[in-house]
Amino acid sequence: MKKFFYTLLLLTVFLFANAQQPPQLVRNKHGVAQLMVDGKPYVMLAGELMNSTSSTLESMAPVWQRMKNLNLNTLLLSVSWEQLEPEEGKYDFSIVDGLIGEARQHDLKLVFLWFGSWKNGSSGYAPHWVLRDTKRFPRMKNKEGENRPYLSILSEELMKADARAYTALMNRIKEIDRNGQTVIMCQIENEVGLLGDTRDRSVQAENQFRQQVPADLIKHLQKNEKRILPEIINEWKANGKKTNGSWLELFGNGCNHLADEMFMSWHYARFINHVATEGKKAYNIPMFVNAWIIFPHEPTPGLYPSGGPNSRMLDVWQAAAPSVDFLAFDNYAEDYIAQCHLYNRNGNPIFVPEAVGLWMGDKESAPAKAFYTLSEFNALGFAPFGIDNAIYTENHPVGDAYRVLNNLLPLIVKEHGTGQMKGFMQQKDQNEVVSFKDYDIHMNYRYPYQGYGLVIRLADDEFLVAGNGADISFHSKIKSLPGVSYGTLQEGYFVDGEWKTTKYLGGDEAMQGIGGIKLPGVYLYEDANPNAVTIVRVKLIPTESGTYGEKNMVD
């Protein structure tokens, strides 16, 4: 008997030790959050499908191979509450099972987007049995007392029902996918927030708005005062820095309806935090929310979804939703880079689940934004929206960009947080300078399409440059060695971690070997094209003076 129990104990220890950890976020030694899948850092070279594509396996059938041809490793796709729970308490997992099975066959990872109580502010994906019962599941109201097409964030019944359905989904994923790790993250709801007004005007909301600001939020402001958005802190101070009082008494509405939006943010975040908390009890994988960003031409809450996880409300969401791992943002802004910086604070990892506004006429910016986001912000991933649109043929430049990025991913994740990796991306007709401690790297954009790329420092005087559409020159900042000579220029790629040279660059393809790097290395500028994404290794030789003095031929 003792031998039996001893054997059982050893077996239990063995199984526990070899049980796969579910996908999780872990910060590396430099403090950068990395998504760990199968125990290794994973970067999402992703695309988000249009909203209805994943609603049937028939609709998905032609999509899978197209995505593989574009070199994606991850798909973002919706799972709707109305399909999952068509009758209360009765779940249909057939679409979930089918999507996971097909993704495995095509060696793709999935991020499920839970379209539950809200999608883009409205409630179009909630089940019929929820929407028809307006007493049990009330709507938000306008000033005239009229129902708006948005389920109430203050409904306990709605919060519990949404959480039950989401938990059922997470249980199913764990049941069929824990060992496969096909589903690596989940987004809860989609671009939540109230449109058409700064806040809910229902009787319940009016009563709640006049009550005390939650003590947890006040404690968060006190503890993190130096890192909270100045707009919030300054208004709190201007109103006496009170620790007791209503939303209006503590924050006022003088600063673009701040009290209204903070009220809405707190309640949206608490609702979604409950959903995330319950879901994680079932299967603890990374969970996030996504924001409809604030555009300069729509600066007022209600023109954008008031109370959503936008950059203005990031601090409120972090206080109210600790079970939510990070705030993502759908970045369709003209000033893409500025929006990334707005979310790159308070330890919030960068992930762009939607970008590239096809409806805005933007059809080809995905390669540049992918390179820049992953290299400059150590991002978890990047995804153009509508990746299944006919625009994205297998010849679209994003496929070539993802092919090169996939080749560089081991090096990219190794450099997360080291400061030895920089991104660059052309903004209109402006040239650009990327700086290291002892080198300035000039990017000159002379091509008939947007230039972009990344630079990784491999050694003191050795760099890897990858991208397209830029002429690149190095400038020494060392006073005793102000010149730069180019020792070797090699075009190539990595095979199992080892560099393979496909071309030694010089002459007309490399500024005569003394002026810098051409991405791509072509004879004539008109020979270049958006698909010619290139990787080049360069070894520099600092000298007392350069061939062209302080300027290189490329400049």
N, C-alpha and C positions, 0 to 999 in steps of 0.2 A: 504493500500500500504506500509506504514512504517513497519507494522508487517511482510509483505512478505519479504522486503529487510533485515530486522533484522534476520529473519529465514534463509535466503539465506547466510547472512554473517556468522552466527553460523555454518551452514553446511560447508561452505568453510573453516573456521578455523578448524573444526573437521577433515575434509578430509586431510587438509595440515598437521595437527599435527600427523595424523595416517598413512600418506603415508610412505611406506617403503623406507628407504635409500637404494640405490644400494650398492653392495659390495664395500668396500673402505679400504684403509690402514690408520690406526690411530696409533700414538705412545702412548704407555701407560705412566704412571707416571715415569717409569724408562728409558724412551726414546727408548724403543724397538718397532719397527714397527710390528703391528699385523693386520692380514687380518680379517676384520669384515664382517660377513655374517649373515643376519637377526639380526643385532645388537649385535652379540656375537663374541668373538675371535674364529677363525677357523684355524686349522692346517691341511694341506693337507697330508694325508696318501695316496699317489698317485702312479700312474704308467702311463707311456707314451706308447701309442700303436705304433706299427709299422706304417710306413708312409701311407700305402695304406688301412689299415684295415677299417678306418672310411669313405671310399669313397662311400660305399653303405650300406643300412640297412641290406641287405642280408648277407654281410660280417660281420656285427656287431652282427647279431642275436645270435650266440653261445658265444659271448664274455661277455655279460652283467652279466650273472649268475656266470661265472668263476671269474669275478672281485669281485663280492659280496662274493664268497667263499674264496677269498684271503683277505677279510676284508678291501679292499680299501674303502675310502670315496670319492675319486676324480679320474677322468680320464682326462689325457691330450691327445687330439686327433686333427688331422689336419682338416682344412677347406681350400680348394684350390680355388684360384682365377679362374682357368680354369673351375671349376664346377659351381662356383657362378655366373659368368658372361660369359657364352659361346659365346654370341654376345654382342657387345658393347651397354651398356645401357639397356640390357635385363637380368634380374636377375632370377635365379632359387634357391629358398630357401627350396626346398623340403628336401634335406639332412640335412640342419640346423634344420628345424622343426622336422624332424624325430629323430635326435640325442637327441634333448632337450626332446622330449616326452618320448623316451625310458629311458633316464637317470632318469627322474622323476619317472617312474614306478619302477625303481630299486633303488631309493633313493640314487643316486650318483650325485655329483657335477661335472661340466665340466670346463676345461680350454681349450678354443679354440686356436689352433696354426694356425695363418694366414700365409699360404704358398702363398705369393703374388709374388713380383718381384724377390725374391731370396730365395732359400732353399739350405743350405750348400754351399753358394757362387754362385751356378749356378742359372739359371732361368727356370728350367724345369716345374714349376707349373704356369707360366704365360699363359694366354689364347692364342690360335692360332692367333687371330686377332692382338694381341700385337706382338708376335714373328715374324710374317710374314712382318710387316711394319718396316723395318730397318731404313727408313728415319725419320719416326715419333718417333720411339723408337730405337735409335742407341745402338750399343754394345760398350763395352770397347774394347780397342785395345792393341796389343803388340807393341814392338819396331819396328817391320817390317810393322806396319800399318794394320795387319790382325785382323779381328773381333774375339773376344773371346766369349764363350757362356755365357756371363754375360751382362745383361741389364745395361745401363749406369746410374750411380748415379747422373750424372749431367743433366739428361733429365727432364726438367720441365713438359713435356707432360706425361712422365711415372709417375712422382711423383703425378700429379693431378689425373691420371687415377687410380692408386693404391689406393689413398686416397678416391676417389669416391666409389670404390668397397668396401673398408673396412668400410666406413661410412654406406653404404647400409647394410652391415652385422650387424653393431652395432645398426642401426635403427630396424632391424628385431628382434634382441635379445631383445631390449627394448620393442618392441611391444608385443611379446609373452611370455617374461620371467621376466619382471620387478618385478612382485609380487612373482613369483616362485623362483627367484634367483638360478636357476640351473647353469647358466654360471657365474662363479665368477671372472674370470680374462681372459685376452687375451694376447697371445704372438704375436708380430708383426714381420713377416718374420721369418727366421730360420738360425742361424749361418752365418750371412752375412759376407762379406769380399771377397777380390780378391785373387784367387789362381793362382799360376804360375808366379807372378811378384809382386814387392813391391807396384806398383801403376799403374793406367790406363795411357796409352801412347797415347791416342787419341789427335787430334789437340786441341779440346776443353779443355781436361784435362791439356795439356802442357801449354796452355794460362792461365788457372786458377791457376796452380801451381806457375807460375811466378808472380802472383798478390799478393797484400798485404794480410798478415794473418788477418783474421777477428778481428775487434776490440773487439768483445765480448769475444773471447778466450783470448786475452791479458789481458783484465780486470779480467777475471776469474783467470788467473795465478797470477796477482798482488794481488788480494783479498785473495786468498787461498794459497799463496806461501808455507807456512809452512806445509801444508798437501798434496800438490801435490807430485806425485811420484818423488823421487830425480833424476831419470834418465832424466826426462823432464826438471826440474828446473836447473839441473847442465849444461845441454847442452844449455839452454837459457842463463844462466849466462856466459858460455864459449864463446858464440857468442855476448857478449856485452849487454845482457839483453835489447835488442832493443824493442821499442814499435811500430816501423814501419819497414816494410820490407817483403820480400817473405818468403815462408816456409824454403827454403834453408838458407836464410840470418839469420833467427832467430833461427833455430834449427839444421841445417846441417844434413848430412847423415852419419857422421862419427860413430855415435852410432847405428849401426844395422839399417840403413835406417830410422832413426827416423822421419825426415821431410816428407818422402814419406808416412809413415804410419799415421802420424798425419793428413796429408792432406786427405787421404782416410777416416780416422775415422770421421773427421769433416763433410765431405759430406755425408757419410752413415748416420751419426747421424742426420744431418739436414733434410735429406729426410724422415727418419723414424719419426722424431719429427713432421713433417707436417702431416704424416698419423695419428699419435697418437692424435694430436691436433684436427684434423677434426673428428676423431672417437669419441673423448670425448665430442664434441659438441652434438653428437647424443645420446651417453649413456656413462656416466662417471664412468666406472669401472676400476680397476687397469689394467695397461698395461705395459708389460715388453718386453725386448729383451733377447736373449740367446746367449752365446758365445761358439765358438769352442776354447778351451783353448790352451795356448802355451805349447807344450810338450818340455822337455829338449833336445830331439833328433831332434826337428824341431824348432830351435830358430829364424829363419829368416822369416820376413813377406813374404808371398807368399807360403811358405811351410805350414804355417797355414794361414787362411784367413786374409789378410792384411786389417786393418781398421775396423775389427769387434770389438765388445764390450769386448775384452779380458782384462785381468788385467792390462796390460801395457797401454792401452788406456782408462781406466776407467775415468780418470779426463777429458779427451777430450769429452767423451760421456756425462758426467754429465753437462759439460758446454754447449754442443750443443743441447742436447735433454731434456730440462726440463719437457716436457710433458710425457716422459717415466718415470714410477714410480721407476723402479730399473733394475739393470743388473743381470740377472741370468747366470749360467755357467754350461755347460754340462761336468760333472766331471768324466772322465774316467782315470784320472792320477793314476799312481802307488802310488804316495804320495798324496793321497786324502785329507788329513788334511791340507797340505801346501797350496793347491789350495783354500780351504775354507778360510784360513786366508788372501789370496791375495785379495779376494772380500769383506772381512769383514772390510771395512774402509769407511770413508767419509759418514757414515750414510746409506750405501747401505745394505738393508735387504738381508739375505741369503735365496736363493731358488735354489735347485738343480733339474731341470726338467728332466735331463738325467744322469744316472749313471749305472754302472755295465755293462762292455763290454762283452756281450755274445760271440762276435766274437774273443775276446782275451782269451777265455777259462774261464772267470770269470762267475760263475753260482750261487754263494751262498753268495756274500758279501752284498747283499741288506739289510738284517736284521741289521748287524753291522753298516753300513753307515746310515741307517735310524735313529737308536737310537742315534748315535753320532751327526749327523747333527742337529737333533731337540733339543737335550739337551745342547750341548756345544755351539751352535751358535744361539739359540733361533729362529730357522729357520721358515719361512712361510710354508715350506713343503719339501718333498723329493719324487722322482719318479725314479724307475728303468726304463730304456728304454726297449721296446719290451716286456712289461708285458703280452702281449697276445701270446708270443712265447710258444711252447710246453714245454719248460723247467719249466715254472711256473704252475705246476699242483697244485691242491688244497692241496697237502701235502708238498708243498715247504715251507721252514722255514720262508719266508717273511710273509706268512699268520699268523703264530703264533706271529711273531714280531709285526705285525700291530694290532692283537687282543689285545696284552698287551699294546701297545702304545695308542690305542683307549681308553682303560680303564683308562689310566693315563692322558689323554689330559686335563681334567679340572685342574689337579694339575700342569701340564707342563705350561699351559698358565698363571696360577697364579704366577709361579716363573720366568716368563720372565723378565730378567734384574735385579733380586734380588741378584744374585751372590750365591744363595743357591742351584743351580742345576749344576751338572757337568756331562760330558760324558766321557766314556772310550772305547777304541777300540784297540785290539791287532794289533801291527805292527810287522810282521814276528814272531820271537821267543822272543821278548822283553817283560819283565814284565813292570809294570807301577805304578806310584804313582799319586793319585789325592789329592790335598791339600785344606783344609779349614783353617781358622785362627788358630784353636786349635787342629785340627786332620789331620794327614796324613792317607790316605787310600791306602793300597797296593793291587794291582791287580796282581794275579799270574795266568798265563795262562798255564794250564796243560792238557787241553782237546784236543782231536783229530780234532778240528775244531776251527775256529776263535772265540775268546771271545770278548764280548762287553757288554755295558749297560749304565746305568745312576745312579747317586746318587742325592737324594734330601734331604736336611736337613729339617726335620719337626719341630724340637724343639732343645734346647741346646744340649741334649744328645740323640736325637732320629733321625734316618735316615731311608729313604726308598731306597732300592737298587733293581734295576730290570735289567734283562738281561740274559745272558747265557754264559757258558764256562769260568768262572773265579772263583778262590778262593780269598776271600776278607778278609782282616784283618785291624782293626783300630789301630792307634798309636797316643797316646796323645802327644801334644806339650806343655802341661802345666807343668812347672818345678816342681810345688809342688805336682802334681798328674800325674806322668809319666806312670802309669799303666792303663790298660783297662780291665774291666770285662764285659762280655756280660749278661745283665739282662734278656732280652727276645728276642727270634727270632721267628717271625711268618710269615709263608707263606700265601698269600691270594690275595685278589683283592678288588676293590671298587664296592659298589652297591648304586647308587643314592647318592654318596658322602660319604657313610659310609663304614668303613673298615670291611671286612668279613674275618676272619681267617679260612683257610682250613686245616692248619697243624701247630702244634707247633714243631719247629725244635730243635733237640738236638742229642747227641750221634754221631753215625757214619755219620749221614746226616748233621752234623754241627760242625765238628772238636771237637767232644765231648762237644759242647756247650761252650768251652772256647778258641777255636783257631780262630774262625771267621765264615764266611758265605761261603757256597758252592752254586754256581749257575750253575746247578740245585742241589738241595739237594738230592744227590744219595749216595748209599752205596759204589759202585765201580765206578771208572771213566769211565769204559767201559759201564756202565749203562746209561751214559748221551748221549744225541743226540741233533742235531741242532734245533729240534722243541720244546725242553723243556725250553721255555722262562718263567722266574719265577719272581715274585715280593715278596720281603721280607722286613718286618719292623724289625728294630733292636733298642733296647734301651740299651745304654751303661752306665756303672758305672765307672767313673774315680776313680782310686785308687792310694795309695801311691807307690805301686809296683805291677807289673803284675805277674801272676802265672809263666810265663816263663821269668821274668825279662823284658827287653826292646823288646824282640822278642816274637811274637805269634807263636803258634804251626803251623799255616799255612805257615809261612815263613821259 
